[in-house]
Amino acid sequence: MLPTLAAVITLVGLTAYVVFGGADFGAGFWDLTAGGAERGAAVRAMIKRAMSPVWEANHVWLIFVLVMLWTAFPEAFGSITSTLAFPLFLAALGIVLRGGAFALKGQAATIAEARALGATFALSSVLVPFFLGTAAGAIAAGEVPVGNAAGDEWGSWTGTTPLFVGVLAVVTGAHLAAVFLGADSHRAGKPELVHAFRRRALGSGVVAGALAIAGLAIVNSDVPDLYDGLTSGAGLACVLVSAAAGLITLWLEWRERFEVARYTAAAAVAAIVAGWALAQEPYLLPPGLTVKEAAAPDETLLALVIAACAGMALLLPALAWLFRLAVSGRLAYEDKPRP
């Protein structure tokens, strides 16, 4: 009971990070592709306006997941961080560089500095979800055996499935960001940006859906056990929910129903995360380590679950209030382009 409960709490934190952190990284993708300094100024200003109040809060979930994983499932944590040291190190480096660049973008003294900071922020926003995605894909593909660096430290995350999951993470983050930014633009009364992000949301949504369909064929060939889990039982139900939520999101974006589209887009991504977990149940590190086998002693799990629930009781209302203030525009930061 306690191992399962700890795993569910960890999965909730992971889902929150994939949705909120994914949208955060996706905004950087649109910064990268916005165009030149003049043409992309309005898009970049809206990205900064939307991200400034919440970007640090979004990464609270990553810390939460790491703490839960290394405390509740130390053997799995050690196996993951040793075998997947390269992609995890590159992702961590990207998070640090991205955060520093975003914080300093408005303080650049010269055009050259501004361009360097902007490029660092935008490129890191693409590379971080890619490397985190390859790590998740390696776990799903069964490339992380139990033990200290027991797996191939290079080949474990450069196979077909890990690379596919890395690309999918970038695209789904970009889609979430476009949906959220479209809603923010609508609320800010900027119709030209509403149409710009609407096009981005529709385009990225179609690409994400096509990738998800292609991914089933890749997983069927590369990881048959995972494919079986995704096409039967609870895993299949999650896949169908994700597909339905994705289609509804596209329809809502087409009709410019941006506020509701926020929730359906988040639901589509959350359902995929849940489907992955259910498809590889009861394994934490397939095919050799189950959740029960990886769990810490019951005393540790009980203390952790109590601490996590108490922390959630404080964290969730604070985050809800923060997002309410941000969504209402009361924390908006208007970035005026420099001459």
C-alpha positions in Angstrom: 0.0 0.0 0.0 2.6 2.6 1.0 4.9 1.9 -2.0 2.0 2.4 -4.4 0.9 5.5 -2.6 4.4 7.0 -2.7 4.5 6.1 -6.4 1.2 7.8 -7.1 2.2 11.0 -5.3 5.5 11.0 -7.3 3.5 10.5 -10.5 1.2 13.4 -9.7 4.3 15.6 -9.2 5.8 14.4 -12.5 2.5 15.1 -14.3 2.5 18.6 -12.9 6.0 19.2 -14.1 5.3 17.8 -17.6 2.4 20.2 -17.9 3.6 23.4 -16.3 7.3 22.9 -16.9 6.6 21.6 -20.4 4.6 24.8 -21.2 7.4 26.8 -19.7 10.0 25.2 -22.0 7.6 25.4 -24.9 7.5 29.2 -24.6 11.2 29.2 -25.2 10.7 27.2 -28.4 8.4 30.0 -29.7 11.0 32.5 -28.6 13.6 30.7 -30.7 11.3 30.6 -33.8 9.8 34.1 -33.4 11.9 35.6 -36.1 14.3 38.6 -36.2 14.5 41.4 -33.5 11.8 43.5 -35.1 9.4 40.8 -36.4 9.6 38.7 -33.2 9.5 41.5 -30.7 5.8 41.3 -29.9 5.9 37.5 -29.6 8.9 37.6 -27.2 7.3 40.4 -25.2 4.2 38.3 -24.6 6.3 35.3 -23.7 8.1 37.3 -21.1 4.9 38.8 -19.8 3.3 35.4 -19.4 6.4 33.6 -17.9 7.8 36.2 -15.5 5.4 35.6 -12.6 5.4 31.8 -12.7 8.5 30.4 -14.4 10.4 29.7 -11.1 7.3 28.2 -9.5 6.9 25.7 -12.3 10.2 24.0 -11.5 9.2 23.4 -7.9 7.7 20.2 -9.3 11.0 18.9 -10.5 12.5 19.3 -7.0 9.5 17.5 -5.6 9.8 14.5 -7.9 13.5 14.2 -7.2 13.0 14.2 -3.5 10.2 11.7 -3.7 12.2 9.4 -5.9 15.4 9.3 -4.0 13.7 9.0 -0.6 11.0 6.5 -1.5 12.8 4.5 -4.2 16.6 5.0 -3.6 17.7 1.9 -5.6 15.8 3.1 -8.6 17.1 6.7 -8.2 20.7 5.5 -8.0 20.2 3.3 -11.1 18.6 6.1 -13.1 21.0 8.9 -12.2 24.1 6.7 -12.8 23.1 5.1 -16.1 21.5 8.3 -17.4 24.1 10.6 -16.1 24.8 12.3 -19.4 21.3 13.4 -20.5 20.4 14.3 -16.9 23.6 16.4 -16.5 22.9 18.2 -19.8 19.3 18.8 -18.8 20.4 20.2 -15.4 23.0 22.4 -17.1 20.4 23.7 -19.6 18.0 24.5 -16.7 20.7 26.6 -15.0 21.7 28.4 -18.2 18.1 29.0 -19.2 17.1 30.5 -15.9 20.1 32.8 -15.8 19.6 33.9 -19.3 15.9 34.6 -18.8 16.6 36.6 -15.6 19.3 38.7 -17.3 17.6 39.2 -20.7 16.2 42.6 -19.7 19.5 43.8 -18.2 21.7 43.5 -21.3 23.9 46.5 -21.8 24.5 45.9 -25.5 22.7 44.3 -28.5 25.3 41.6 -28.6 24.7 40.7 -24.9 20.9 40.7 -25.5 21.3 38.4 -28.5 23.6 36.0 -26.6 21.2 35.8 -23.6 18.2 35.4 -25.9 19.9 32.6 -27.8 21.0 30.8 -24.6 17.4 31.0 -23.2 15.8 29.8 -26.4 18.2 27.0 -27.2 18.2 25.7 -23.6 14.4 25.7 -23.7 14.6 23.1 -26.5 17.5 21.0 -25.3 16.2 20.6 -21.7 12.9 18.9 -22.5 14.7 16.8 -25.2 17.2 15.4 -22.8 14.6 14.9 -20.1 12.5 13.1 -22.6 15.3 10.8 -23.7 15.8 9.9 -20.0 12.1 9.0 -19.6 12.2 7.1 -22.9 15.2 5.1 -21.8 13.3 4.0 -18.6 10.2 3.1 -20.6 12.3 1.1 -23.1 13.9 -1.0 -20.3 17.4 0.4 -20.9 18.0 1.2 -17.2 19.0 -2.0 -15.3 19.3 -2.1 -11.5 22.7 -1.1 -10.2 25.2 1.7 -10.2 25.9 2.6 -13.8 24.8 -1.0 -14.8 23.4 0.2 -18.1 25.1 1.6 -21.2 25.7 5.2 -20.3 25.5 6.3 -24.0 23.4 3.7 -25.8 20.7 3.6 -23.1 19.3 7.0 -24.1 20.2 7.2 -27.8 18.0 4.4 -29.1 14.9 4.9 -31.2 12.4 5.1 -28.4 14.3 7.5 -26.1 15.1 9.8 -29.0 11.4 9.7 -30.1 10.2 10.6 -26.6 12.7 13.5 -26.5 11.3 14.9 -29.7 7.7 14.4 -28.5 8.5 16.2 -25.2 9.7 19.3 -27.2 6.6 19.3 -29.5 4.1 18.8 -26.7 5.7 21.5 -24.6 5.5 23.8 -27.6 1.8 23.0 -28.1 1.0 23.6 -24.5 2.8 26.9 -24.6 1.0 28.1 -27.7 -2.4 27.3 -26.2 -1.5 29.1 -22.9 0.0 32.1 -24.7 -3.0 32.3 -27.0 -5.2 32.6 -23.9 -2.9 35.2 -22.3 -2.9 37.2 -25.5 -6.7 37.1 -25.7 -7.0 38.3 -22.1 -4.5 41.1 -22.8 -6.5 42.4 -25.7 -3.8 41.7 -28.4 -5.7 40.2 -31.4 -2.7 40.1 -33.6 -0.9 37.8 -31.1 -4.1 35.8 -30.5 -4.0 34.9 -34.2 -0.3 34.2 -34.2 -0.5 31.8 -31.3 -3.7 30.2 -32.6 -1.8 29.3 -35.8 1.1 27.9 -33.7 -1.2 25.9 -31.4 -3.1 24.4 -34.4 0.2 23.5 -36.2 2.0 22.1 -33.2 -1.1 20.2 -32.1 -1.4 18.4 -35.5 2.4 17.6 -35.4 2.1 16.3 -31.8 -0.9 14.1 -32.8 1.0 12.7 -35.8 4.0 12.0 -33.7 1.9 10.2 -31.1 0.4 7.9 -33.7 3.8 7.2 -35.2 5.1 6.6 -31.7 2.8 3.6 -31.3 4.5 2.0 -34.3 7.9 2.7 -32.9 7.1 1.4 -29.5 5.5 -1.7 -31.0 8.7 -2.5 -32.8 11.1 -1.4 -30.1 9.4 -2.2 -26.8 6.6 -4.8 -27.4 5.7 -5.1 -23.7 5.1 -1.3 -23.4 3.0 -1.4 -26.6 0.8 -4.1 -25.1 0.3 -2.0 -22.0 -0.6 1.0 -24.1 -3.1 -0.8 -26.2 -5.0 -2.7 -23.6 -6.8 -2.1 -20.3 -6.1 1.1 -18.3 -3.2 2.1 -20.6 -5.5 2.1 -23.7 -8.1 4.1 -21.8 -5.5 6.8 -21.1 -4.4 6.8 -24.7 -8.0 7.3 -25.9 -8.6 10.1 -23.3 -5.5 11.8 -24.5 -6.5 11.5 -28.2 -10.0 12.8 -27.4 -8.7 15.7 -25.3 -6.2 16.6 -28.1 -8.9 16.7 -30.7 -11.2 18.8 -28.5 -8.3 21.2 -27.9 -7.8 21.7 -31.7 -11.5 22.3 -32.1 -11.5 24.8 -29.3 -8.5 26.6 -30.7 -10.1 26.7 -34.1 -13.2 28.3 -32.5 -10.9 30.6 -30.4 -12.2 29.2 -27.1 -8.8 29.7 -25.5 -9.6 29.4 -21.8 -11.2 26.0 -22.0 -8.5 24.9 -24.4 -5.9 25.4 -21.5 -7.5 22.6 -19.5 -8.1 20.1 -22.4 -4.5 20.5 -23.6 -3.2 19.9 -20.1 -5.6 16.8 -19.8 -4.2 15.4 -23.1 -0.6 15.5 -21.9 -1.5 14.3 -18.4 -3.3 11.3 -19.8 -0.2 10.3 -21.7 1.9 10.4 -18.6 -0.7 8.3 -16.7 -0.9 5.9 -19.6 2.9 5.4 -19.6 2.8 4.6 -15.8 -0.1 2.2 -16.2 1.4 0.5 -19.2 4.6 -0.5 -17.4 2.8 -1.4 -14.1 4.0 -2.9 -11.7 7.5 -2.1 -12.8 9.4 1.1 -11.8 12.4 0.1 -13.9 11.1 -2.5 -16.4 11.7 -5.3 -16.8 13.5 -6.0 -13.6 12.5 -3.8 -10.7 8.9 -3.4 -9.4 7.6 -0.6 -7.3 7.4 -2.8 -4.3 10.9 -4.1 -4.7 12.4 -0.7 -5.1 10.6 0.9 -2.1 12.3 2.1 1.0 11.3 0.7 4.4 7.7 1.3 5.5 8.8 3.7 8.3 10.5 5.9 5.7 7.6 5.8 3.3 5.1 6.6 6.0 7.1 9.7 7.1 7.5 10.7 3.5 3.9 10.4 2.6 2.9 12.4 5.7 5.4 15.1 4.9 4.4 15.2 1.2 0.7 15.6 2.1 1.5 18.4 4.6 3.6 20.1 2.0 0.9 19.8 -0.6 -1.6 21.4 1.8 0.7 24.5 1.9 2.0 24.4 -1.7 -1.2 23.9 -3.7 -3.2 26.9 -2.3 -0.1 29.1 -2.7 0.4 28.0 -6.4 -3.3 28.3 -7.1 -3.3 31.9 -5.8 -0.1 32.7 -7.8 -1.6 31.4 -11.0 -4.9 33.2 -10.3 -3.0 36.5 -9.9 -1.0 35.8 -13.0 -4.0 34.7 -15.2 -6.0 37.8 -14.1 -3.1 40.0 -15.2 -2.4 41.5 -11.9 1.2 40.3 -12.0 1.7 41.1 -15.7 5.1 42.5 -16.7 5.1 44.6 -19.9 8.4 44.2 -21.7 9.0 47.4 -23.8 11.6 46.7 -26.5 14.7 48.9 -26.2 15.6 51.2 -29.1 
